[in-house]
Each structure stands twice: as structure tokens, then as C-alpha cells.
């Protein structure tokens, strides 16, 4: 509906409802962004470009969750950073860690800004501490 309302500059009512000036401005911005990368642009595009000027590029934001996180393993005086897939089970992570540190029996705790033992550690997972038993 936004693109259609911009094609007709004298359109003020849609289904009995008047178009607010902010709604029309937003629709014109969407219209400009829709046609800005196409070679063949409608005549209305140049009119709106003269009215609003060139638009700034939109930020490229990815909302996809990460596929892996960096895990810092500290053992004694040494530390090692490993790449851990976010879909990996904790039991598989513990097997990997057992190979690195040489222990089979240990506890794994999540630490984030002073909070420990979070039940959501598989989602947030950035820093872990290992307690060897």
C-alpha cells in the first residue's frame, strides 16, 4: 500500500481514512529505497529525490545467532582459546576439554558479569570456568 499511495501524489484518503503527513513521508522514503538500485526508475522517483534528497545507506545488521563462540580455557597458569559450535552439547564440550587439560572429572561453570551457573549458558556462552575435582 505504501508504494501505491506514493504513485498518486494527490491521494489523501484511503478507504475513508486520511493519510497523515508522517505516514506519507515514510511511504515516500520506502519508495525511494525500493527504486534506488534499479536502472529504470519511475518519474515520481526523481520528484521525490528532489524533495527529500539522497538517502543515507541503511546499516547492515545481521540478527542471526552466532554459529560458534570463543571459549577461554584456563588451567593453572596457562590459558587457551578454542572455537566451540553453539549447537554442541555440553557432554561433547566436556570431552573436548578433557583432552585439552588431561582430566576426566571436572565441573563446568558459566560466568558472565558476576553471575555463575546460569541455566542459559548454552545461549549466552562466552566465558566458562572449570573446577577440577
C-alpha positions in Angstrom: 0.0 0.0 0.0 2.9 2.4 0.7 4.3 2.2 -2.8 0.8 2.6 -4.3 0.0 5.7 -2.2 3.2 7.4 -3.3 2.4 6.9 -7.0 -0.6 9.1 -6.6 0.6 12.4 -5.1 -2.9 13.9 -4.8 -4.3 10.9 -2.9 -5.3 12.0 0.6 -7.9 9.3 1.6 -7.5 5.6 1.5 -10.7 3.6 2.4 -12.1 6.7 4.1 -9.0 7.2 6.2 -6.8 10.3 5.7 -3.1 9.8 5.2 -1.0 11.6 7.9 1.9 13.6 6.8 4.4 11.4 8.7 2.9 8.3 7.1 3.2 9.8 3.7 6.8 10.8 4.3 7.6 7.3 5.5 6.0 5.9 2.4 8.0 8.2 0.2 11.2 7.1 1.9 10.3 3.4 1.3 9.5 4.3 -2.3 12.9 5.9 -2.8 14.7 2.9 -1.2 12.7 0.5 -3.3 13.8 2.1 -6.6 17.2 3.5 -5.8 19.2 0.4 -7.1 17.1 -0.2 -10.2 18.2 1.1 -13.6 14.7 2.1 -14.8 13.1 4.4 -12.3 9.6 5.9 -12.5 9.2 9.6 -13.0 7.9 10.0 -9.4 11.3 8.8 -8.2 13.1 11.9 -9.4 10.4 14.2 -7.9 10.8 12.6 -4.5 14.6 12.6 -4.8 14.5 16.3 -5.4 12.1 16.7 -2.4 14.0 14.6 0.1 17.5 14.5 -1.3 19.7 11.4 -1.4 19.0 9.0 1.5 21.7 7.6 3.8 22.6 4.0 3.5 20.9 1.7 6.0 23.0 -0.2 8.5 23.7 -3.8 7.5 22.7 -5.7 10.6 22.6 -9.5 11.0 20.2 -10.9 13.5 21.4 -14.4 13.0 22.7 -16.2 16.1 26.4 -17.0 16.1 27.4 -20.4 14.9 30.3 -20.6 17.3 31.8 -18.8 20.3 35.3 -18.4 21.5 35.9 -20.3 24.8 38.8 -19.4 27.0 40.0 -22.5 28.9 42.2 -21.6 31.9 44.1 -24.4 33.6 46.8 -23.5 36.1 49.0 -20.8 34.7 48.1 -21.4 31.1 45.0 -20.4 29.1 43.9 -21.5 25.6 41.1 -20.1 23.4 39.1 -22.7 21.5 36.2 -22.3 19.0 33.1 -24.1 20.2 30.0 -24.6 18.0 26.8 -23.2 19.7 24.9 -26.4 18.8 27.4 -28.6 20.6 26.2 -30.5 23.6 27.8 -29.9 27.0 28.8 -33.5 27.2 30.7 -33.2 23.9 32.3 -30.0 25.2 33.4 -31.7 28.3 35.0 -34.5 26.2 36.9 -31.9 24.2 38.0 -30.1 27.4 39.1 -33.4 29.0 41.5 -33.9 26.1 42.9 -30.4 26.4 43.5 -30.4 30.2 44.1 -34.1 30.8 41.4 -34.5 33.5 38.2 -36.5 33.1 36.4 -35.4 36.3 35.7 -31.7 36.5 32.7 -29.3 36.8 32.0 -26.6 34.2 30.5 -23.3 35.3 29.3 -20.4 33.2 30.5 -16.9 34.4 29.1 -13.7 32.9 29.4 -10.3 34.7 29.4 -11.8 38.2 26.7 -14.4 37.5 27.6 -18.1 37.8 25.9 -21.4 37.0 23.5 -19.9 34.5 20.9 -22.3 33.1 21.0 -20.2 29.9 24.7 -20.7 29.4 24.2 -22.6 26.1 22.7 -19.5 24.7 24.9 -16.8 26.1 28.1 -18.9 26.3 31.2 -16.6 26.3 33.2 -17.3 29.4 33.4 -20.6 31.3 35.4 -21.6 34.3 36.5 -25.1 35.1 36.7 -26.5 38.6 38.8 -29.6 38.7 37.7 -32.2 41.3 
